[in-house]
Amino acid sequence: GDSVTQMEGPVTLSEEAFLTINCTYTATGYPSLFWYVQYPGEGLQLLLKATKADDKGSNKGFEATYRKETTSFHLEKGSVQVSDSAVYFCALRKAGKLIFGQGTTLQVKP
Amino acid sequence: DAGVIQSPRHEVTEMGQEVTLRCKPISGHDYLFWYRQTMMRGLELLIYFNNNVPIDDSGMPEDRFSAKMPNASFSTLKIQPSEPRDSAVYFCASSSSGSGNTGELFFGEGSRLTVL
């Protein structure tokens, strides 16, 4: 069945470091891909999305490119801030359902 | 616009009691989803509706769980009887088919359930 796999966390970085969180997916057809973020004690918020191959989603300095050849959607940010500390979820949506990866906790230290 | 509204935000109950969680989706959205989040299992899709009709309930753990959507603006998730292993945060989300069935979901803030 369809699934999403993320790199395990937690990821601990210093402020202004470069961030990569790996995400790969397994799905037939052409799902849409998403990154959601969850801040402590809150619900999930959409961070960015891409709906077809080679699309790049971007928001708040974060980027991810839909790579069909490698079935990947890695999240990157050039310079993280303490306020980026949160749990990041990669997800795919196809035929209505949104399927999440297990989540990656990011902690950014000053 | 109001987002997805869930109630209660927190619920503490004793094993064996009935629990009802409520959700009001964003007006005009025709998809509604219930998810459960735990440390061990992450985010699990329990059930989702389209135009008030359950489409996929394969994630509902067992017969103790039931979900209804009597109209476009209200859904409930009921657990009867509740057990300690049901302790989790339950999220409701909605989306619009206007963005295709691959558009983004909008999430509520969740209902944190603790079963003692």
Interface residues (C-beta under 8 A of the other chain):
Chain A: P31 S32 F34 Y36 E42 G43 L44 Q45 L46 K49 T51 F89 R93 K94 A95 G96 K97 L98 I99 F100 G101 Q102 G103
Chain B: Y31 F33 G42 L43 L45 Y48 N50 I55 D56 F91 A93 G100 N101 T102 G103 E104 L105 F106 F107 G108 E109 G110
